[in-house]
Amino acid sequence: MMNPRLRFAEELVTGDIGKEIFALATKIFPICRRITGNGVRQTLSQIGTHVALDTYEVPTGTKVFDWTIPREWNIRDAYIKDSRGEKVVDFTRSNLHVVSYSVPVHKHVPLAELSQHVHTLPGQPDPPCRFSRTTR
């Protein structure tokens, strides 16, 4: 099912080139892209099907002006489950649910500890939350 915002944007696009660009944007939007890694390769590959594109890989640790190329960060899955075992945060639903270069954690933690590692928008209303205050 297409996101309603994307459907609205698609309706605004007219002409073949607009539809082609929208189709490409729809295809690459969900790809998890960070500054390095497989998501960047996937995105460039998709763009390369529409325009001539030369890509080059630069090894981790290479100095480029005042910057050093970081290690690749590729994520396969990430989630947070509530006390009933239901996923309440899920990378597969939105790649924005994970901060780039996060490290894997496999443990049960109290809500107070988890809250220290979760980023939110303080001015926004609290979403429904099913976390219990007790953990195993």
N, C-alpha and C positions, 0 to 999 in steps of 0.2 A: 504494500500500500504506500503510495507516494505521500510525502510530507505535504500538508495543506499549503504551506508557504511556497514550496517548490511548485505545486500545481498552479497557484495564483501567478507566480513569476512566469511559468511556462505560457499561461494565457496571454501575458503581456508581450511575449516575443512574437514577432511577425517575420515572414520571409524565411527562405530555406537556410540562409547562413545563420540567422538568429536561432532557428530550431536546432541546427547542428551544434552551435556553441552551447545552447542550453543542454542538449543531450550529453555533450562532453562534460559540462559542469556537474550534471547529475551523476555521471559515472565516477568522476574523481572526488566529489565532495566527501563520500564516506571513507576514503582511504586515509589511514592514520599516517600522516606525514609529520616528521620532525626534521631537524636540520640534517640528519644523516639516516641511512637505513633503507630497508626494503620499500617503505611507503613512498619515498622520494623516487626510487627507481620505477615503481609501478606508475606513479603520476607522470613522470617524464616519458615513459613508454607510451602511455595513452595520448599525451600531447603530441608525441612523435608520429602518431598515426594521422595527424592533421597538418603538421608543418614539418619542414626539414629541421632536424635537430641533431646536433652532435653532443654527446655526453662524454664526460671524462670522470674517472674515479681518482680520487686523491687519497693516499693512505693516511690512516689515523696517525696522529703525531706530527704531521707535516706542518711546518711553520708557513703561514701565509700572511705577510705583512705583520700586524701585531697580534695575530690570532693563531692558535694551534688547532688543527682539525681534531675534533673529539672522537671518542670511540662511537661505534654504531650503537643505536638503541632500537631494538626490534621487540615488539610486544606481541604475544600470542593471545593472552587472555588476562583479565583482571576483574575482580568483583568483591563486593562486601555483602555478607549475608546477615540477616537479622537473627534473632533468637529462635525463630521457627525454621531456619535454614533456607529462607527465601532470599533471592538476590534483590537487594534494594539499590545497589550501585552496580552497573554492569557495562564493562568496556564494549561488549558486542552491541549494546544499544546506542552508545555514544562514545566515540574515542576521546571526547573531552572529559570523561570521567576519570582519566588518569593523567597525572602530571608527567611531563617528559622526564626521562631518566630516573623514574621511580625504581626502587629496588623491590624484589618480591618479598612478601611477608606471608607466612603460613601459620597463623596462630589465632586463638581466641583472645580478645582483649576487652576490658571494660569500656563502656561508652565514653567515659571521661578520658581514657587514654587514646581511644580512636579519634575523639574530637580534636585532639592536639595535632593530628596529622591530616585532617580533612579540611579542604579550603572551601569556603562558602562566600556568598555575597551578603555581608552584614545588614544592608538596608532592605533586603528582600524578606518577604514573609517566610516563616518556617514552613518547609514542606511537611506533609504527613510523614511521620517517622515511626517505624515499628520496632526500633531497637529497644530491648529491655535493659534495665539498669543492672541486671545481674548476668553473669556469664558463667560458663562451665569452668 
